[in-house]
Amino acid sequence: MRERILTACERAFITEALQEGVIDDQPLRLDGRGKNDMRKVTVEVGPQYGQAHVALGHTRVLCCINCRLVRPHEDRPTRGFVRFNVTLSPMASPDYEPSTRQSEASINLTQLLEHVFRDARTIDTDSLCIVTGEKVWNIQVNVTILNDDGNLDDACVLAALAGLLHFRRPYVSISGDNVIVHPVDEHEPVSLSINHRPLNVSTAIFEQGSLALVDPTRIEMQVAEGSISVAMNTHHEICSINSSSGCAIDPEMMFSIVSAAKPRVAELFDALNKAFPSEDNIKTGSTQRAIKTDKTQHPWPGPKAQEVAIVDLEARVNLPVTLSNTLQLVFLLDSKRV
């Protein structure tokens, strides 16, 4: 990866605009936004399970998720796997070169997704177990950068969460010693058990920690002294905080960054809700409502749309519940089972 170096005139123009071009107590950014304003966010899902496309300004990110059955670790026989991989496409920026090795930026983005989702226990990996000690699901989350105009952290986390919410794994039945994986046209697939929904808000640091800009563009990040990424769920619980190399900030500035992240997380969830029109407010994660789906709302291929209901996992299935009292499981209510 070879990054374009800004000229001294470009750096001076950006920094002077932030320092001197103050309008209504807001620093003057190149695109006219305020310091706590985000660019336009859109989220699209489909047509296949686990596919999600995110546009954050001119930044474009694509997420594709697949799964396969593997053998678990011996010391964790009931725990499945959720793995992440971020690819920087050469068409995303002239700075990216095709290579078989991961770049430092790709590794950092992959580690961010692991912190936000895996370390924060976003997904109940015990629910991915099929046969204890023999077969568990391995969920592979592949994120590809299509266009880089800055703030890849927020775009990647949003795309990964949208893909995980949209993903459905095949239904599995056990007959004796045989594990049967049913295709989508035979049985309704099963959604993942998601404990909470974290999203990320990145902030660029300027002027030795005295100025913070939300949702920095690519050129702003090249001038910034550092950045702070705060991952937060809908309950305003901090799931992860990551910082890049740069200047240190005082506790008061850190508190203001976290406070500014709360309304930005709400904006991201509003964009996420629009991608799931059939879900009754995915932010609440309610397990008490029944939802109806049809093919006009869900363009992905699958069996004929039928009524489904979210029920209490503990009440219906004899499986251990480790992280919450009620986890979500979708049962197909067709004429045979009713």
N, C-alpha and C positions, 0 to 999 in steps of 0.2 A: 504494500500500500504506500503510495507516494502522495503526500498531501500538498496541495497548492499553497504556497507561502504568500501571505498578503504583503503588499508593499507598505512602506512607511506612510505614504499619503493615505492609503485606505484605512490603516489603523488609526491614524490621527483624526481622520474625518469621523469615524464611528465613535471614538472616545470623546471627542470634543462635542459631538451632538448629544451624547448622554450627559456630559457634565454641564454644558452651557445652554443647550436648547431645551429649556424647561418650559412646558406649557401646562398651566393649571396644576402645578406641583408634580407633574409627571415628566420623566425624562423622554427625550425625543428619540424614538427608535426609527430605524430605516423604513419599516412598513407602517408607521403611524400608530402602532398599538401602545397601550399603557404598559407599565411595568408588570402588572398582574393579569394582563389580557392574553388569552390563548388564540391561536389561529382557528379557522373553521375546521371542525372534526366531523368526518362521516365514516360510518361503519357499514359494511355490506357482508352478507354471509351467503354460502351456497355456491354452486348447485350441489356439491358433494358434502357429505358430513365432514365437519372439521375444517372447512374452508372459510376463511375470513379475510377481507380486504379492508385496510384502514388508510384513510387519507387525512393527514394532519398538515394543513397548508398544502405545500407542494411535496411534502414527504409522503411516500407511498410504501406500504408494507403488506406483504401477503403471508398468511399463515395456512399451512396444510398439516393435518394430523392423521396419522395412521396407527395401527396397533397390530400386535402379533402375540401369540402365546409363547412364553419362555419359562425356564426353570428359575425359581427364586433362589436367593442366597440361603445358605444352610442355617445361618444364625437368625434369619428373618423369613421363616417358611410361609407366612401368610401375607407378606407385603409385596405388592406389585411395584412396577417401575413407571416413573414419568420422567422422560429425558427431553432435553431441549437442545436445539442446534440453530444457530443464526448464520445465514449466508449473505455476504455482501456481493450482490450482483455487479459485474463490471459496467452494466448499463445504468446503474444507480448514480454513478459519479465518475468523472475522468480520473479521479484519484485512486479508484479501485482497479486492481489488476487481476486477471484470471490466474488462479493458483490452486494447487491441490492442498496447500497448507492453510490453516486458519490464521488470519491476521490478528493483531492485538485487539483491534476494535471488535472483531467478531467474537473473540474470547471474552472480552469485557461484557458484551451484550448477552452472551450465553450465561455468564455468571450472574448477571442481573436477573434474568428470568428464573434461574435456580433459587436465588435469594427470595424473590417475591413469591414464587409459587411453591417450590419444594420445601425450602427451609421454613416458610410460614405455614406449612401444612394446609395449603389451599385445597388440595385434593385428598380424599380419604383413600390412601393406597391399600388399606386392608380390604376395601370393597372390590379390588381388582383380583382377588384370589379366586381361583376356580377349584383347584385341588391342593390342599395344604402340602407344601414341600415338593410339589411336582409341576403344577402349571399355574402361572399368574399372567395377567395382561401386562405387556410393555407398551405404554403410550408414548409415541414419538412425536414431539411437537417441532415442526420445521418452519422457521421463520425466514423469509427472503426479503431483502431490502431491494425494492424496485426503483426508488428515487430518493436521494438523500438531500434534503434541504434543512437538516438540523433536527435535534430532539428525537433521535432514534430510540432513546430509552422509553419515552412515553408511548410512541407508536408501536414498538415491539410488544410491550406489556399489554396494551389494549388489544392488539391483534391476537396475541396468545390467549387472552381471556375470552374473547369472542369466539375463537376457534374451539376452546374447551367447552364453552356453553353450548355450542352448536354440534359438537361431536357426539356420535352414537356408536358404541361398540356392538358387535354382533351378539345376539342372544346365544347362550351356551346351555346345553342340557347334558346330563350325565346318565348314561345307561350302563350299569355295571362298572366295568373298568374303562369304558369308552367315553371320551369327551367329544360331544358333537357340537360343532360351530354352525349355527343356522344362518344361511344367507338372508339378506334383507327382504327378499321377496317371499320368504317362508315364514319369518317371524319378525315382529317389531323389534328393532334394536333398542339397546339400553343406554341411557345417558349416564354421564359420570357423576359420582357423588362429590359435589363441591361444597366445602364447608363455609367458605366465605369468598368474596369477590374483591380482590385488591386491584387497584390501579395506581399508576405512577405519575408523579408530577415533578418535572425537572426545573431547576432554577440555576441560572448562570450568575456568577459572582463577579462584581467589578469594584474598582476603587478600594482595594484592600478590605473587602467584606462589608463596605458601607452601602452598596447598591446591589439589589438582586432583581433579575429579570426572569419572569416565568416564560416557559416555552421558547427557549432561545433558538434562533435560526442558525444555520451552518456558519455564516460569516460572523455572527455574534459569538459563537462558541470559540472561534479562532482567536478572537480578541479577548475573551473572558479570562480571568485569572484562575477560575475553577468552577465547579458545578456541584450542586447538591440534588439528589434524587430522593424523594419521599414517597413511599408506597403506603397507601391508606385504603381501607375498605369502606363500605357504606355506613358503618357504625362509627366512623372517624377513629378507628383503631389503627395505630401505626404498625405496619407489617414489616417494613424494612426501610433503612436509611443508608444510602450509599453516597460517597463523595469521591470526586476525582482529585488528582494531585493539583494542588494550588494553595492559595492563602487560607489561613485559618480564620474562622468567624467567631464572634462572641456569642454567648448564650442568648442575648436579646435578639440578635439577628436571626439565630436559629429558630427561636420561638415565632418570629414574624414570618419566616419561610414556611413553617408548619401550618401557621394560621392561614396564610394565603393559599396553601394547598387544598384546604377543605372545600371551598367553593369551586375550585378547578376540578376536583374529583367529581363533584356533583355534575359539572358540565360534561365530563367524559361519560358518566353513567347515563346521562340523558341521550347522548349520541348512541350509546350501546343499546339502550331500550328501544330506539327506533329501528334497530336491526332485527328485533324479535317482537313483531307486532302481535303475535298470538299469545305471548307470555303475559300474564297479568302482573306487571310490575316486577321484573326480575330482581330489582334492588332489594325487595323485602325478603326474598327467599322463603316465602310462606309455604308450609306443607299442608295447609288446610283447604286450599282452593283446588277446584277441578278446572282443567283447561281443555279447550277443544281446538283441534287442528284440522286444516284442510289443505288441499294441494295448492290453492291459490296463495295461501300464506307461507307454505313451505315448498319451494320449487325443487328441492332435491328429490332424487328418485327413491321410491320405496313402495310399500304396499298401500292399499287403499286407506285413505285417512279415516281414522275411527276415533271415538271419544276415549281419552285417557284421563287418568286421575293420579294425583300425587298423594301417596298415603304414607302412613307412619311405618318406617322400616322395622322398628322394634316389634310392632304389633303383628306384622304379617310374616316376617322371615326370621328364622332362628339363626341369626348371625350376630357376632359381637359388634357393639357400637362403642367406638373408642373416643371420639372427639366431640360428639354432640348427642343430645337426648333423642332428637328426631332428625334423621338424615332422609334425603329424598330418594325415592325409587319409583319409577313409572311402571305401572302394570297395565297391560292391554286388556280392556274390558270388552271383548267381543262376545258374540252370542253364545259361544261354547262355554266360556268361563262364567258368564252371568247365569 
